[in-house]
């Protein structure tokens, strides 16, 4: 399946949603490597536990778009003062799944 069959290329908002989701994945990677409560996770790419090391576009589309899978967020992030701020943004961005209903919260304006 081609990328353009998964996104409305005539909608600028669709591209903004893709960018924000990619941004959330970068935040997730940063938090995994941040020392939180004396713990830091070893590097793993997003969806490491759901796809093979070199996933195809179709495999990623199934996991993210169809199955609605999201990277696991450790509970300790909710009690760490730094990771908690990322946790709020991550859960907000990654939960906005209804096309056209994605509105940026005031705390997300960068």
N, C-alpha and C positions, 0 to 999 in steps of 0.2 A: 504494500500500500504506500502511496506517495504522501509526503508531508502535507501537501496542500489539500488533501482530502480530509485532514484532521483539523484544519483551521480555516476560518472564514477570512480569506486574504483581502476581502473588501472592507474589513472592519479593523480600524486602527486599534480599537479596544482589545481585540483578540491578540494582537501582537504585544500590547502592554501586559496582558495577562501572562503570556509566555515569558516575557522578560521578568516579571515579578516572581513567577514560579522558579525560574532559573536563579534569580537572586536568593530566594529562600533556600535553594539547594546549596549555594555557596555559604550562606549563614550556617546551615546544618553542618557542613564540612568544617567550618571554623570552630563551631562549638564542640564538635567531637574531639578536636585537638587542643581545646582549652582546658587547663587544669581546673577542675571543679571538685571541691571537697577532697582534694588530694588525689583525684583520679583523672586520668586522661586516656581516652580510647586510642587504639592504634588506627592509623589511617585506613579507611575503607571508602570506596566511592559510594554515592547514594545508590540504593537498591541492590547493594552487594549481596544481600540475603534473599533476593527475589529473582535475579537474572544471572546468567553466566558472565565471565570476565569481559567478554566482547559481545554485548547484546546487539541484535539487529534492531532496526527501526520498528519493525512489526512487534518484536518481543517487548520493547519498551512501551509502545503504544498500548498493548494489551495490559501490561502491568499498571501503567499510570492512568490511562484514559478509560479503559474498560473495567478493570478490576478495582480502580480507585486506590491502589496501594500507595502509602506514603512512608518515607523513611522513619524508622523507629526513633523516638525522642526519649532519652533516659529520664526517669523521674527526678534524678538529682538536679537537673537543669531548673526545675521549678523552685528550688530552694537556694540556688546560687544567685547572688545579686547581679552578676554580669550575664550569665547564661539565661536568667529568667527573662530579661528584656528581649533576647533573641527568641526565646521560647514563645513569647507572646506574638511576635511578628510571624514566626514560622507557622504556628498553628492557625493564625488568621489567614495568611496567604495560601497555605496548602488546603484549607477547608473551603475556600471560595471556589466551588466547582460548577455552579450553574452559569452557563454561558449568558453573557449580557448583564448578569447581576453583580459583577465584580466592582465594588466601589472601594477606593482606598480610604482607610481610616486616617484621621488627622495625624496620628502618631507615625504614619508611614511616609509622610512627605519628607523627602530628603533634600 
